[in-house]
Amino acid sequence: MPKLRLGPIPSDKPVTRMVKLSAVLDADLRAYAEVYAGTFGVITVERLIPAMLERFLRSDRGFRSRSQSTNGSAPMSPPPEQQG
């Protein structure tokens, strides 16, 4: 099995956002979901996208340093592997 950067995804109360994706990005997300399913179990692309965005924001040093310097105005949740 491949080592994925995204770990198990915890459940959380959702907020709905509407976005448009290119056909290529949609195909890539579906392919990623298939690989993810082989490691952690079946997941929908709709559930995968928020977890990927969360992981991206947590790993972006520029964003983290800016959000910390602005008095913590951007809440950062703990990584999924650290949540109960």
MOHU-V108815 format. One record per residue. N is the residue number from 1. RES is the residue in one small letter. PSI is psi in degrees with one decimal (none if undefined). NEAR is the number of other ideal C-beta (glycine too) atoms within 8 Angstrom. Layout:
n | res | psi | near
N | RES | PSI | NEAR
N | RES | PSI | NEAR
//
This chain:
n | res | psi | near
1 | m | 142.1 | 4
2 | p | 152.1 | 5
3 | k | 113.8 | 4
4 | l | 146.4 | 8
5 | r | -25.2 | 4
6 | l | 123.0 | 10
7 | g | -165.0 | 8
8 | p | 143.2 | 6
9 | i | 121.2 | 11
10 | p | 159.4 | 7
11 | s | 150.0 | 3
12 | d | 156.2 | 4
13 | k | 121.0 | 3
14 | p | 155.9 | 5
15 | v | 131.3 | 4
16 | t | 131.9 | 4
17 | r | 141.8 | 4
18 | m | 129.5 | 4
19 | v | 155.2 | 4
20 | k | 134.3 | 3
21 | l | 150.2 | 7
22 | s | 158.6 | 5
23 | a | -36.1 | 6
24 | v | -45.4 | 6
25 | l | -41.2 | 8
26 | d | -43.3 | 10
27 | a | -40.8 | 8
28 | d | -41.3 | 8
29 | l | -40.3 | 12
30 | r | -39.3 | 9
31 | a | -41.5 | 8
32 | y | -41.7 | 9
33 | a | -36.0 | 12
34 | e | -43.9 | 8
35 | v | -43.0 | 10
36 | y | -41.8 | 12
37 | a | -34.7 | 10
38 | g | -21.9 | 6
39 | t | -46.9 | 8
40 | f | -9.3 | 8
41 | g | 164.4 | 4
42 | v | 137.9 | 4
43 | i | 146.2 | 11
44 | t | 156.0 | 7
45 | v | -36.5 | 10
46 | e | -32.1 | 5
47 | r | -27.6 | 9
48 | l | -41.3 | 15
49 | i | -49.9 | 9
50 | p | -38.9 | 8
51 | a | -37.9 | 11
52 | m | -41.8 | 9
53 | l | -41.4 | 8
54 | e | -46.6 | 10
55 | r | -41.8 | 12
56 | f | -47.2 | 8
57 | l | -39.1 | 9
58 | r | -31.0 | 10
59 | s | -6.1 | 6
60 | d | 104.1 | 8
61 | r | -38.6 | 6
62 | g | -42.9 | 6
63 | f | -45.3 | 9
64 | r | -44.8 | 10
65 | s | -37.0 | 8
66 | r | -43.9 | 9
67 | s | -31.0 | 11
68 | q | -33.3 | 7
69 | s | -15.0 | 6
70 | t | 35.7 | 8
71 | n | 28.8 | 4
72 | g | 31.5 | 7
73 | s | -19.2 | 5
74 | a | 105.5 | 8
75 | p | 135.8 | 4
76 | m | 118.1 | 8
77 | s | 157.3 | 6
78 | p | 155.8 | 6
79 | p | 148.7 | 8
80 | p | -35.8 | 13
81 | e | -14.0 | 6
82 | q | -8.4 | 5
83 | q | 149.5 | 8
84 | g | none | 2
//
